[in-house]
């Protein structure tokens, strides 16, 4: 999918940073995502903690990634959300939209 510079500029103005994810095997498969915020992370964590039949719980990394993708999605080829191969490819790169400041820790 192609995005005009005007569209990208509008999204940047509205959301700050915008990230282009483009499939190396098929460049027509692409999407734009915004930076993740704390609410997105909270929702993804809640969605990813699943209860087992015995009452215990486990963390589903794919559900976490799916929630991040859906919540930060701005525009793009909808097949990325539904095609497992495309979804898994994007999932491996989602760390790019989770930006963190670097800190030094010093014992006082």
C-alpha positions in Angstrom: 0.0 0.0 0.0 1.3 3.5 -0.8 0.9 6.4 1.5 1.0 10.0 0.3 3.4 12.4 2.1 0.3 14.5 2.9 -1.3 11.6 4.6 1.9 10.8 6.6 2.2 14.5 7.6 -1.4 14.6 8.8 -0.9 11.5 10.9 2.4 12.8 12.3 0.6 16.0 13.3 -2.1 14.0 15.0 -0.1 11.2 16.6 3.5 12.3 16.8 5.8 9.6 15.5 4.5 7.4 12.7 6.1 4.1 11.7 6.0 2.4 8.3 6.0 -1.4 8.3 6.6 -2.8 4.9 6.8 -6.5 3.9 10.2 -7.3 2.4 8.7 -10.1 0.3 5.8 -8.0 -1.0 6.3 -4.2 -0.6 2.6 -3.6 -1.4 1.8 -5.1 2.0 2.4 -2.3 4.4 0.9 -0.4 7.3 1.3 2.7 9.4 1.4 2.5 13.2 1.7 5.1 15.9 3.9 5.0 19.0 2.7 2.9 21.9 1.5 4.6 25.1 0.9 3.3 28.6 -2.8 2.6 28.0 -1.9 0.5 24.9 0.5 -1.5 27.0 -2.0 -2.0 29.8 -4.7 -3.2 27.4 -2.3 -5.5 25.6 -1.2 -7.0 29.0 -4.8 -7.5 30.1 -5.7 -9.1 26.8 -2.7 -11.4 26.9 -3.2 -12.9 30.4 -5.4 -15.9 29.8 -7.0 -18.2 32.4 -6.4 -22.0 32.1 -9.1 -24.5 33.0 -7.4 -25.2 36.3 -7.6 -21.6 37.4 -4.0 -20.7 36.7 -3.1 -18.2 34.0 -0.5 -17.8 31.2 0.7 -15.0 29.0 -0.1 -15.2 25.3 2.5 -13.2 23.4 0.5 -13.4 20.2 -2.5 -11.9 21.8 -0.3 -9.1 23.3 1.1 -8.4 19.8 -2.3 -8.5 18.2 -3.6 -5.9 20.7 -0.7 -3.6 20.1 -1.1 -3.9 16.4 -4.9 -3.1 16.5 -4.5 -0.3 19.0 -1.7 1.5 17.2 -3.0 0.9 13.6 -3.4 4.1 11.6 -3.7 2.9 8.0 -2.6 0.1 5.8 -3.4 -3.2 4.1 -6.1 -4.9 6.2 -4.7 -8.3 5.3 -1.8 -7.7 7.7 -4.3 -8.1 10.5 -5.8 -11.4 9.2 -3.1 -13.2 7.3 -1.0 -15.2 9.8 2.2 -14.9 7.8 2.0 -11.2 7.5 0.8 -10.8 11.1 3.7 -12.8 12.4 6.2 -10.8 10.3 4.9 -7.5 11.7 4.8 -9.0 15.3 8.5 -9.5 15.2 9.1 -5.8 14.6 6.6 -4.3 17.0 9.3 -3.3 19.5 10.0 -0.4 17.1 6.8 1.3 18.3 7.6 0.9 22.0 10.0 3.7 22.6 11.6 4.1 26.0 13.9 6.7 27.5 17.2 5.4 28.8 18.1 5.9 32.4 21.2 5.3 34.5 20.8 3.8 37.9 23.2 4.7 40.6 23.3 3.4 44.1 23.5 6.4 46.6 
